[in-house]
Amino acid sequence: VIEYLDKSVHSRSDVTDATGLPVLGLIPRIPRPGKKVALISERRDVVRESLLPTPKPPPPPAPPKDTPVRRDYTFLIGPESSRHRSGNHQPHEAPAEPAPMPRRIQQVAITGIGTAIAEAYGSLQTNLLHSRADQPVQTIVFTSSQPGEGKTTSVVNLALSLTHRGGSVLLIDADLRRGTVHGVFDVPRSPGFADVVRGAVRFEDACRTIRVQDGGTLHYLTSGTLPNNPSAMLASQELRVLLESLRGQFETIIIDSPPVNMMTDAALLGSSADGVVIVARAGVTHSAALGYAMEQLGHVRARVLGVVLNDIDFRRDATYDPAYRYYDYGQYSTPSTS
């Protein structure tokens, strides 16, 4: 009776029946001890690099000897700030240059169980690249039907996995209502994507990087200063121009967007991207919610590429899909001792 009343998706056939779309990726459950977002990587010690000190400007040329004496006032800093002196102005000694501040460089490593799960994201990458026969898939918007279905987890881990494989990747947090990518990487929200779209900062000044050990460097934009009207910004010509300019700089652009059943943001972004991917959570996402998400994206003629079924417990859900028993990524990625 419980299984009959359970309308959530558990298997590939459940997803296909609800959406008519292929399942692009089967992502196993990722442990997340004490973390809001489950990552396939772990943070390494922060690498510090000292910035070169700014060279001092050359001293001004000495005035000619016959220059008349100039009398003025010099206000001192510190205990003598309440006093002034008059007379021949002698240039006081410039304050010492501050010591160069070290720059933090974030670095992560994909090890242990993350290495095995990264293979699942590698399969997702392959399926995405071949999901459209008419043109390559470069700009991809990820959304979900409801909050809490693993959308941000999927986009961050996919970006890390692609970077670990040597790809040139840009991750954009386009959730201009409650974006969380800045919290995942422990950086300030601003400046970010919204600031670049409105022209307040340059892309180079807002873009942050994180090194992936044994891989490349992931570039990412946080959500930035949240606008009063996110939908208007996401539908603007400025956003389209920005995305078009970024195509020439990165091989893959992954965009995190709000749930499509609650906001129109994902649908607006989808109209400017090569494709949209819906993230569903096994045992949580309702089949009717997936069907409604397809309706919302269909209204703007967004190119929906498929669905990622996330947070699968392959042993538990083998009763729903017998093929799950063959998806043991960890078994094949563990070195043999024989």
BELHU-V139736 format. One line per field, one symbol per residue. psi: psi as a letter, one per 40 degrees, with the letter a starting at -180 (. if undefined). burial: b if it has 24 or more other C-alpha atoms within 12 Angstrom, else e. Layout:
psi: ???
burial: ???
This chain:
psi: ddddeheihdiddddddddeiihdihhihhigheidhhieiihihhhhhhihihiiiiiiihiidehihhhahhhihadedeiiiiahhhhihiiihiihhihhhihihhibdddddddddddddddddeehddiihdhhhhaidiifefddddddddddddddeeihhhhhgegedfieddddefiidiiadddddeediiddddhiihhhhfaahhhihidahhidgddddeeidddddddddededidhhhhhiihdedieddddddeeidihhhhihhedhidddddddddddddefighdaihhifhgdddedddhdedeefgddddehhhe.
burial: eeeeeeebbbbbebbbebbebbbbbbbbbbeeeeeebbbbbbeeeeeeeeeeeeeeeeeeeeeeeeeeeeeeeeeeeeeeeeeeeeeeeeeeeeeeeeeeeeeeebbbbbbebbbbbbbbbbbbbebbbebeeeeebbbbbbbbbbbebbbbbbbbbbbbbbbbbebbbbbbbbbbbbbbbbebbebebbbbbbbbbbeeeebeebbbbbbbbeebbbbbbbbbbbbeebbebbeeeebeebbeebbeebbbbbbbbbbbbebbbbbbbbbbbbbbbbbbbbbbbbbbbbbbbbebbeebebbbbbbbbbbbbbeebeebbeeeeebbbeeeeeeeee
